[in-house]
Amino acid sequence: MSVSLFYPLDLHALPGHWEVNALRDAVVEMRPGFASGQHNRLGTGVPHLRPMNVSPNGRLDLTNLKYVDGPNVLRVHQGDVLFNNTNSPEWVGKTAAIHGARDLAFSNHMTRIKVGPRLHPDFLALQLHYLCRAGYFRQTCTNHVNQASVSLRDLALLPVILPPFEEQGRIVAAIEEQLSRLEAAVHSMESAEARVPTLRKSVYHHLLQGAWPSVPLATVVQGDRPITYGILMPKENVPNGVPYVRVKDMTADGINVAGLRRTSTVIAEAYRRSMLRSGDVLVSIRGTYGRVAIVPAQLDGANVTQDTARVAPSAAVLAAYLAGVLRAPEAQAYMRRVARGVAVKGVNLGDLKVLPIPLPPLESQEQLMGAVQEQVDRIVRFDAVVTIALRRARLLRQSILKAAFTGRLVKRPVVNQTDGVPKTGFVVTHARVTQ
């Protein structure tokens, strides 16, 4: 049994009573499922498990099932392990243990593993999924045009760590206890992260508090630069050409300048009417409509596509204030109300031009934006803290699993050879590696 250089664990530093075998020597069967081009989501037939039914955390996910008809007898049962043999390089190798007695078939992109008497199915599933998330299968898989795969032969020769069966059970219990706490914390953080866009929009609602007169958007733009959309067909990316902003380049924090594509000077010249200047406000009007961004100084002279409207604020309105009003829930609701289209919805320029804009004096605009920006900054800091915490939680998950599969998560009694008194500690001699 050879061990790949990409294998993430030091097999010679395991507890001395552990063994390492090739997977084929520790299981009874490894068998891929069957392909089926005909399926339904109506619940007719048998659920057909596919890669999407193993979650990123290595759990069986039955929320999105496809069903197949036919007499094929291949099923997974309680105690089987389901290995994802074909997927993207990042996700090939996802693995889950099967619990429960439900009748479930599985596709040819999944391999059913029936474990032997010395191997706990959950211990194997957690171990294989750890290797997936550690990047082992990404490094050792076979890459095809649009996907990657792990062959049955390579899977059979994979090194598998084998503590005594009873100890495997204790390790699984310890892992599940740790991961259940971690997943509960991650769920709370993800819920908080999901609320950030709503919090941002609600903050801008404060700009609309006050008995200020409202005017159509078209009346607060520069007279020689009316509201307009941009380039219809920018064509191929031109190195050193004129940058242009697409809807996907507009984020909650501004414009992703580094990701901008460029068009030719000839095409840009044909669309001088939509040329950008520093301080212009952009509004996406097609597809994902309602995104708003302010043009930074470095994009002076750039352009936009037909899916984005350029709004050039007049001297009567601050760019930051105008962008804030357009981000407010009321303006977003207006755009949803007037959006038209079947396959792709969009906001017509005519409707955008009459969008009502509350117009306080410039001094009041500045005061309002100062208060709003302070709250936005707090939300941004909160979002950054949550993002870092989620990243650390994902790393912690791998750390827990690595500790489990190197004998450092569950302590076991060790008898002191001099006084015979049991002590708690770790065995650090080498594991037996079966060739």
C-alpha positions, 0 to 999 in steps of 0.5 A: 500500500503506497501513501500519496504525498498529498495524504494529510496525516502522518501515519507513522505518528498514530497511537501504537495500537492503531492499524492502517489498512488499504480500504479494500481490506477493511470493507466488504464491498465497493460498488457504484450506482446506476445512471438514469436520464429519466427522473422526476421530482414528483415522488414517483418511484425511488429516491435516486441519491446524487452528489447534491444529496451529500452536504458540504459537511458530510451529511445526507441531505434529502431536501432536493431529491430526484426519483427514478422508476424501474426494477434496479435493485441497487440500494443503500441501507442503514450502515452503508457509506456513500462516497461521491466518486464524480464531482468538481475537483473541490467536492469530489470525495464528499462522503456520508453515512446512511442512517435510517431504513428508507428505501434509497437508490444511488447514481453512478456518481456515488459509490456504496461502501459496505464496511467490514466487522472491524470498521465503524461506518460513521468513522469511515464516512467522517475519515473520507470526508475529512480527506475531501475537505483537506484537499486530498482527493482534489490533488489525487483525482483524475480531471476530465473536461468539466468534472473530476473522478476517483476511480474504484481502484484508487479508492480501494488502495486508499489508506484507512486508519483503524483503531479498535472498533470500540474506540472508533465508536468513542471517537465518533461520539466525541466528534459528533458532540464537538461538531454539533456544537460547532454547527449550531454556532455556524448556523447562528453566524450564517443567520446573522450574515444573511441579515446583513443586506437587510440591515444595510437597506433598513439603515438607508430608510432613515434618509427618507424621514422628514417632510422633504419635498420629493422630485423625479430622479431625472430632475436632479441630474446634470442637464447635459448628462441625462440618465442613460444606459451603456454599451449594447455589445462590448464584445471581447475583452481588449487588453489596455482598452476602456474599462466598463462596469457590468452588473456583476461588478457592482457589490454592496461595498462599491465596484470591483475594479480589479475584475472589470473587463475592457472594450475597444476605444472605437466602441467606447467612443460610440457610447460617449453618452454613457461615459462615466465621471467620478461621482456618478451613481450607477443603478443596475436596471436589468436582471439583478436590478436595484444594485447601486454604486458610486463611480470612484475617481479611478474609473473616470472615463470608463463606461457601463453596459446596457444593463446599468443606468448612469445617473450624474448627480446635479449640484442640488444633490450629493452623490452619497445621499442620492445613492443612499436613497436609491438603496433605501427599501422604498426605492427598491420596492418601487423598482420591483413594482415597475419591473417588466419582463418574462425571462429577464426582468428590468426597469425601463429608463422612463420609470427610473427617471420618475422615481421620487427622490426626497430633496432636503437642502445640501446641509441636511443631506450631509448631516443625514448621510453622516448619521447613516454612514456611521451605522453602515460602518458598524454593519460592515465591521459586524459583517467582517467579524462574522466572516472571519468567525465563519472562516475560523469555524471551518478550520476548526472543523478540520482541526477537530477531525484531524485530532480525532484521526491522529488519536488526540481527541479521545483520551484512553487509560494508560497503565503506568508500568512502575506503579500500575496506577491507571493514568489518562494520556496518549500512546505515541508509538507507531501504528502498524501499517498493513501492506 
